[in-house]
């Protein structure tokens, strides 16, 4: 999980409030100290931490509880609201209002621009847009080869020019001085200009630069003036921590950035520092990179992000992921069959296939309200993911009639499926048990006409595993 240590610390703090018998000033002071400790360990700027916690403290001490909320619930809500405000308050989506819509990426050396270009291309192609990448990085060795590979991985067209790529400087020169032998990125842009009208979105990858390097800043300003992008996104690596604020402000001043993408949010203790530094820089965070895979990019939503960190879930992000992997007509068809009480192993297989496309089980669980508070061990989730993979292999060894009518699968059939798939008979029996639980759930859905509260009562407040 992104910012896992911060998330665990804040959830433990809120648990302390929830379990307390009564709320007094002593408890609120303990809460403030815990939040300060958690944020400082996540590399958030000291002044920002104290400003934030002072707001939480004053509201917790002075505000009356709204009707319908206990004091404990009100304090938890205050923490949530102030953290959301702290991270930008509201979501800033990119509105595609022109064709081709030009998104230019700028940033420091090694910030992950080219990788992010591929992720953005994948993000928008999954939403039905025709996307092309444009490679304008003429300085970094093998930059053109990299964006070509990224484009192939994202399955999009790439416009580039390798003719004069990476030519060496000749003769003595000052630091940052450009050789005339190196091709102008504007020339590369002009070379393909007649083809751009065939695409909905152009994602333009530029050369990495130091925000303090005047020559390279001059170059990006010229490129910016010529291309006139609709969006100018600054890519900032989360591992630079609090330094992100200074870099964001400098790029904002010189390039007029319209938004920020925080890359490499996974696996760094400094992610909190980078995220909050960007949030106060004057340019909104629009995306975050949450992993190494090409699908590991999310639109940044402060409300959903804070909800996940505090264990409240993020249903909007979960539904967004579901839309990416399940076609609307397929979902509607499955819904109609559920209402009729129809469910077989093919349906279960499709559910499992969709879940695997949505990402790791651990990332899905944290988006479901209430589930992260169960504190399910990582090992348990990994075991469950392993089971899903084995069950899919076992299903591939079943006949069409067995998939459509699983009740006909007796012991001899289990033995045959086990031999054909290399999966143990005990695991195949567990799969059949899971199917029966899911089918029972579908029948209850039919009987209760979709009333979730009735279903929850039938299960004693719990849903069966895997549903």
LOLOKOL-951264 format. One line per 2 residues: number of its first residue (from 1); for each residue x, y, z negated of C-alpha. Coordinates in nm, 3 decimals. Layout:
NUM = X/Y/Z  ...
// end
This chain:
1 = 0.000/0.000/0.000  0.110/0.358/0.069
3 = 0.227/0.532/-0.253  0.162/0.212/-0.449
5 = 0.350/0.323/-0.762  0.162/0.654/-0.775
7 = -0.168/0.474/-0.718  -0.106/0.223/-0.997
9 = -0.002/0.497/-1.240  -0.308/0.712/-1.170
11 = -0.546/0.414/-1.185  -0.402/0.315/-1.524
13 = -0.453/0.673/-1.643  -0.818/0.674/-1.536
15 = -0.868/0.334/-1.697  -0.749/0.485/-2.024
17 = -1.025/0.745/-1.999  -1.289/0.489/-1.904
19 = -1.203/0.268/-2.202  -1.186/0.547/-2.459
21 = -1.465/0.571/-2.717  -1.493/0.949/-2.694
23 = -1.327/1.240/-2.514  -1.143/1.509/-2.709
25 = -0.860/1.756/-2.646  -0.599/1.498/-2.753
27 = -0.717/1.251/-2.487  -0.720/1.524/-2.220
29 = -0.361/1.623/-2.311  -0.254/1.258/-2.282
31 = -0.426/1.241/-1.944  -0.243/1.552/-1.823
33 = 0.096/1.415/-1.933  0.027/1.083/-1.757
35 = -0.071/1.259/-1.433  0.237/1.484/-1.451
37 = 0.463/1.181/-1.502  0.304/0.992/-1.212
39 = 0.332/1.284/-0.968  0.690/1.372/-1.066
41 = 0.794/1.009/-1.015  0.640/1.035/-0.665
43 = 0.878/1.329/-0.597  0.611/1.599/-0.600
45 = 0.743/1.951/-0.661  0.753/2.040/-1.033
47 = 0.577/2.376/-0.994  0.301/2.220/-0.783
49 = 0.255/1.946/-1.044  0.215/2.194/-1.329
51 = -0.019/2.417/-1.129  -0.237/2.115/-1.043
53 = -0.250/1.969/-1.393  -0.325/2.310/-1.548
55 = -0.633/2.336/-1.324  -0.742/1.984/-1.426
57 = -0.688/2.063/-1.794  -0.882/2.390/-1.790
59 = -1.175/2.236/-1.604  -1.180/1.931/-1.833
61 = -1.180/2.147/-2.147  -1.418/2.420/-2.039
63 = -1.669/2.282/-1.787  -1.998/2.141/-1.908
65 = -2.089/1.795/-1.782  -2.345/1.809/-1.498
67 = -2.676/1.638/-1.554  -2.646/1.264/-1.500
69 = -2.269/1.248/-1.566  -2.099/1.153/-1.892
71 = -1.794/1.352/-2.003  -1.566/1.062/-1.902
73 = -1.721/1.044/-1.556  -1.692/1.420/-1.521
75 = -1.318/1.417/-1.603  -1.254/1.140/-1.349
77 = -1.446/1.344/-1.093  -1.240/1.656/-1.177
79 = -0.914/1.462/-1.122  -1.047/1.339/-0.787
81 = -1.162/1.685/-0.671  -0.840/1.861/-0.770
83 = -0.621/1.598/-0.601  -0.830/1.633/-0.283
85 = -0.788/2.012/-0.293  -0.417/1.960/-0.359
87 = -0.379/1.756/-0.038  -0.557/1.997/0.194
89 = -0.921/1.972/0.080  -1.077/1.859/0.410
91 = -1.000/1.652/0.716  -0.871/1.822/1.030
93 = -0.946/1.613/1.337  -0.813/1.684/1.684
95 = -1.099/1.791/1.911  -1.040/1.678/2.269
97 = -1.198/1.966/2.459  -0.995/1.972/2.780
99 = -0.865/1.736/3.049  -0.583/1.660/3.041
101 = -0.550/1.737/2.670  -0.182/1.801/2.597
103 = -0.033/1.692/2.262  0.333/1.790/2.219
105 = 0.545/1.630/1.946  0.833/1.819/1.783
107 = 1.051/1.742/1.483  1.390/1.667/1.334
109 = 1.638/1.411/1.463  1.524/1.064/1.353
111 = 1.183/1.170/1.228  1.005/0.906/1.435
113 = 0.867/1.117/1.722  0.894/0.855/1.996
115 = 0.747/0.580/1.777  0.465/0.815/1.676
117 = 0.404/0.897/2.044  0.336/0.527/2.105
119 = 0.110/0.504/1.800  -0.091/0.807/1.912
121 = -0.121/0.658/2.261  -0.254/0.335/2.114
123 = -0.486/0.524/1.879  -0.653/0.710/2.164
125 = -0.662/0.424/2.417  -0.853/0.217/2.161
127 = -1.111/0.495/2.166  -1.158/0.473/2.541
129 = -0.926/0.753/2.658  -0.682/0.726/2.948
131 = -0.345/0.825/2.802  0.002/0.890/2.944
133 = 0.334/0.957/2.772  0.575/1.223/2.900
135 = 0.943/1.185/2.802  1.129/1.517/2.777
137 = 1.411/1.412/2.541  1.724/1.470/2.752
139 = 1.972/1.481/2.462  1.947/1.156/2.267
141 = 2.119/0.847/2.413  1.872/0.594/2.558
143 = 1.574/0.817/2.470  1.413/0.752/2.810
145 = 1.454/0.375/2.771  1.294/0.391/2.428
147 = 0.985/0.583/2.536  0.955/0.350/2.835
149 = 0.948/0.052/2.597  0.705/0.228/2.363
151 = 0.474/0.303/2.657  0.489/-0.061/2.767
153 = 0.400/-0.171/2.415  0.105/0.071/2.404
155 = 0.009/-0.029/2.761  0.007/0.328/2.894
157 = 0.171/0.512/3.185  0.502/0.688/3.110
159 = 0.636/0.988/3.305  1.013/1.039/3.272
161 = 1.333/1.100/3.466  1.652/0.901/3.409
163 = 1.851/1.075/3.684  2.051/1.306/3.459
165 = 1.980/1.145/3.126  2.252/1.165/2.860
167 = 2.520/1.324/3.074  2.819/1.432/2.870
169 = 2.907/1.793/2.801  3.211/1.903/3.002
171 = 3.479/2.138/2.873  3.497/2.327/2.545
173 = 3.166/2.452/2.403  3.009/2.585/2.089
175 = 2.788/2.361/1.876  2.444/2.330/2.032
177 = 2.553/2.480/2.367  2.381/2.303/2.657
179 = 2.572/2.187/2.966  2.437/2.287/3.307
181 = 2.476/1.923/3.410  2.193/1.820/3.179
183 = 1.854/1.833/3.341  1.608/2.090/3.216
185 = 1.307/1.924/3.041  1.083/2.174/3.222
187 = 1.204/2.029/3.554  1.100/1.682/3.437
189 = 0.758/1.821/3.340  0.713/1.987/3.680
191 = 0.818/1.673/3.869  0.499/1.483/3.772
193 = 0.259/1.775/3.737  0.029/1.660/4.021
195 = -0.031/1.326/3.845  -0.140/1.465/3.509
197 = -0.495/1.542/3.623  -0.565/1.166/3.636
199 = -0.538/1.132/3.257  -0.750/1.238/2.960
201 = -0.456/1.287/2.722  -0.086/1.361/2.772
203 = 0.143/1.293/2.476  0.471/1.480/2.524
205 = 0.783/1.355/2.344  1.053/1.622/2.302
207 = 1.413/1.610/2.181  1.482/1.598/1.809
209 = 1.635/1.910/1.662  1.745/2.075/1.340
211 = 1.498/2.349/1.251  1.800/2.575/1.187
213 = 1.958/2.519/1.531  1.878/2.831/1.734
215 = 1.969/2.683/2.075  1.741/2.385/2.037
217 = 1.464/2.600/1.894  1.498/2.828/2.199
219 = 1.461/2.523/2.421  1.143/2.405/2.249
221 = 0.999/2.756/2.264  1.056/2.761/2.641
223 = 0.901/2.417/2.679  0.609/2.524/2.461
225 = 0.554/2.837/2.671  0.565/2.647/3.000
227 = 0.351/2.347/2.899  0.111/2.536/2.671
229 = 0.004/2.228/2.473  -0.341/2.211/2.317
231 = -0.188/2.058/2.005  0.166/2.107/1.876
233 = 0.228/1.832/1.621  0.529/1.833/1.390
235 = 0.651/1.484/1.299  0.799/1.475/0.951
237 = 0.948/1.164/0.792  0.811/1.098/0.443
239 = 1.153/0.998/0.312  1.278/1.360/0.316
241 = 1.046/1.434/0.024  1.010/1.792/-0.095
243 = 1.237/1.923/0.184  0.936/1.871/0.413
245 = 0.786/2.203/0.305  1.083/2.412/0.421
247 = 1.110/2.224/0.751  0.735/2.253/0.815
249 = 0.737/2.627/0.748  1.038/2.682/0.978
251 = 0.889/2.481/1.264  0.555/2.652/1.211
253 = 0.725/2.991/1.243  0.927/2.907/1.555
255 = 0.694/2.670/1.743  0.348/2.757/1.619
257 = 0.263/2.402/1.515  -0.107/2.317/1.487
259 = -0.072/2.008/1.272  0.160/1.761/1.102
261 = 0.209/1.386/1.127  0.381/1.237/0.821
263 = 0.563/0.926/0.942  0.715/0.639/0.740
265 = 0.469/0.674/0.451  0.513/0.305/0.368
267 = 0.791/0.198/0.138  0.923/0.532/0.012
269 = 0.901/0.682/-0.336  0.933/1.028/-0.181
271 = 0.608/1.002/0.014  0.418/1.202/-0.245
273 = 0.668/1.486/-0.217  0.647/1.498/0.162
275 = 0.269/1.476/0.166  0.213/1.755/-0.084
277 = 0.489/1.971/0.064  0.323/1.952/0.405
279 = -0.019/2.019/0.254  0.096/2.359/0.124
281 = 0.300/2.453/0.434  0.015/2.627/0.620
283 = -0.034/2.354/0.884  -0.284/2.072/0.820
285 = -0.179/1.707/0.805  -0.365/1.529/1.087
287 = -0.215/1.180/1.085  -0.004/0.958/0.861
289 = 0.211/0.664/0.969  0.147/0.375/0.729
291 = 0.367/0.099/0.874  0.597/-0.016/1.151
293 = 0.335/-0.167/1.384  0.192/0.033/1.672
295 = -0.155/0.027/1.510  -0.025/0.164/1.178
297 = -0.146/0.520/1.222  -0.440/0.681/1.044
299 = -0.620/1.013/1.071  -0.547/1.186/0.742
301 = -0.854/1.247/0.531  -0.771/1.391/0.183
303 = -1.098/1.262/0.036  -1.053/0.906/0.157
305 = -0.680/0.904/0.082  -0.730/1.017/-0.279
307 = -1.020/0.772/-0.312  -0.787/0.488/-0.216
309 = -0.511/0.602/-0.450  -0.755/0.622/-0.744
311 = -0.914/0.286/-0.663  -1.244/0.433/-0.540
313 = -1.206/0.297/-0.187  -1.235/0.462/0.153
315 = -1.542/0.335/0.337  -1.502/0.583/0.624
317 = -1.154/0.448/0.708  -1.280/0.090/0.673
319 = -1.566/0.153/0.916  -1.326/0.326/1.155
321 = -1.103/0.017/1.156  -1.405/-0.207/1.208
323 = -1.516/-0.002/1.510  -1.173/-0.048/1.664
325 = -1.195/-0.428/1.665  -1.567/-0.505/1.691
327 = -1.766/-0.394/1.993  -2.095/-0.225/1.908
329 = -2.297/-0.476/2.109  -2.120/-0.769/1.937
331 = -2.192/-0.622/1.594  -2.557/-0.569/1.685
333 = -2.585/-0.925/1.820  -2.429/-1.069/1.504
335 = -2.661/-0.855/1.292  -2.970/-0.989/1.472
337 = -2.850/-1.346/1.424  -2.792/-1.280/1.054
339 = -3.152/-1.158/1.018  -3.270/-1.481/1.184
341 = -3.058/-1.684/0.941  -2.827/-1.813/1.216
343 = -2.460/-1.863/1.133  -2.202/-2.116/1.250
345 = -1.825/-2.163/1.259  -1.796/-1.955/1.576
347 = -1.942/-1.659/1.385  -1.704/-1.722/1.096
349 = -1.414/-1.743/1.343  -1.513/-1.409/1.499
351 = -1.529/-1.250/1.153  -1.182/-1.382/1.071
353 = -1.047/-1.268/1.407  -1.185/-0.917/1.349
355 = -1.036/-0.905/0.998  -0.692/-1.005/1.124
357 = -0.705/-0.721/1.381  -0.800/-0.471/1.111
359 = -0.466/-0.521/0.938  -0.330/-0.692/0.625
361 = -0.593/-0.810/0.379  -0.434/-0.598/0.106
363 = -0.490/-0.278/0.308  -0.853/-0.373/0.379
365 = -0.925/-0.453/0.013  -0.800/-0.112/-0.105
367 = -1.060/0.057/0.119  -1.354/-0.128/-0.041
369 = -1.493/0.068/-0.337  -1.433/-0.116/-0.664
371 = -1.214/-0.392/-0.523  -0.880/-0.228/-0.598
373 = -0.986/-0.191/-0.964  -0.992/-0.572/-0.981
375 = -0.611/-0.559/-0.959  -0.590/-0.864/-0.735
377 = -0.229/-0.986/-0.725  -0.045/-0.942/-0.395
379 = 0.040/-1.311/-0.402  -0.330/-1.403/-0.413
381 = -0.407/-1.183/-0.112  -0.110/-1.327/0.078
383 = -0.233/-1.681/0.003  -0.578/-1.586/0.132
385 = -0.426/-1.443/0.452  -0.235/-1.768/0.497
387 = -0.558/-1.964/0.460  -0.732/-1.757/0.726
389 = -0.451/-1.833/0.972  -0.467/-2.207/0.900
391 = -0.846/-2.211/0.927  -0.826/-2.049/1.270
393 = -0.580/-2.318/1.382  -0.813/-2.590/1.251
395 = -1.111/-2.439/1.437  -0.910/-2.446/1.759
397 = -0.896/-2.826/1.721  -1.274/-2.862/1.685
399 = -1.515/-2.947/1.963  -1.779/-2.702/2.083
401 = -2.055/-2.903/1.914  -1.863/-2.904/1.583
403 = -1.821/-2.527/1.594  -2.188/-2.475/1.674
405 = -2.317/-2.736/1.425  -2.057/-2.767/1.144
407 = -2.291/-2.993/0.942  -2.203/-3.285/1.174
409 = -1.838/-3.276/1.059  -1.800/-3.591/0.846
411 = -1.487/-3.755/0.701  -1.369/-3.923/1.027
413 = -1.406/-3.589/1.209  -1.214/-3.411/0.933
415 = -0.932/-3.667/0.974  -0.929/-3.615/1.352
417 = -0.924/-3.234/1.320  -0.642/-3.257/1.065
419 = -0.428/-3.467/1.299  -0.500/-3.243/1.596
421 = -0.422/-2.918/1.415  -0.151/-3.026/1.171
423 = -0.362/-2.885/0.885  -0.422/-3.090/0.570
425 = -0.767/-3.245/0.524  -0.808/-3.062/0.190
427 = -0.772/-2.727/0.367  -1.026/-2.824/0.632
429 = -1.271/-2.923/0.359  -1.208/-2.586/0.194
431 = -1.291/-2.419/0.527  -1.621/-2.608/0.545
433 = -1.696/-2.507/0.186  -1.630/-2.142/0.280
435 = -1.862/-2.179/0.578  -2.142/-2.314/0.358
437 = -2.099/-2.024/0.115  -2.115/-1.775/0.401
439 = -2.420/-1.947/0.549  -2.590/-1.935/0.209
441 = -2.518/-1.563/0.200  -2.675/-1.517/0.544
443 = -2.990/-1.703/0.435  -3.016/-1.482/0.128
445 = -2.972/-1.178/0.351  -3.266/-1.301/0.556
447 = -3.476/-1.377/0.247  -3.410/-1.041/0.085
449 = -3.462/-0.851/0.415  -3.125/-0.683/0.383
451 = -3.174/-0.566/0.022  -2.817/-0.573/-0.109
453 = -2.926/-0.530/-0.473  -3.139/-0.848/-0.452
455 = -2.848/-1.042/-0.304  -2.610/-0.918/-0.573
457 = -2.853/-1.038/-0.841  -2.870/-1.383/-0.683
459 = -2.491/-1.403/-0.703  -2.478/-1.265/-1.055
461 = -2.341/-0.932/-0.930  -2.065/-1.089/-0.722
463 = -2.036/-1.164/-0.352  -1.883/-1.498/-0.247
465 = -1.517/-1.484/-0.146  -1.464/-1.407/0.220
467 = -1.799/-1.235/0.278
// end
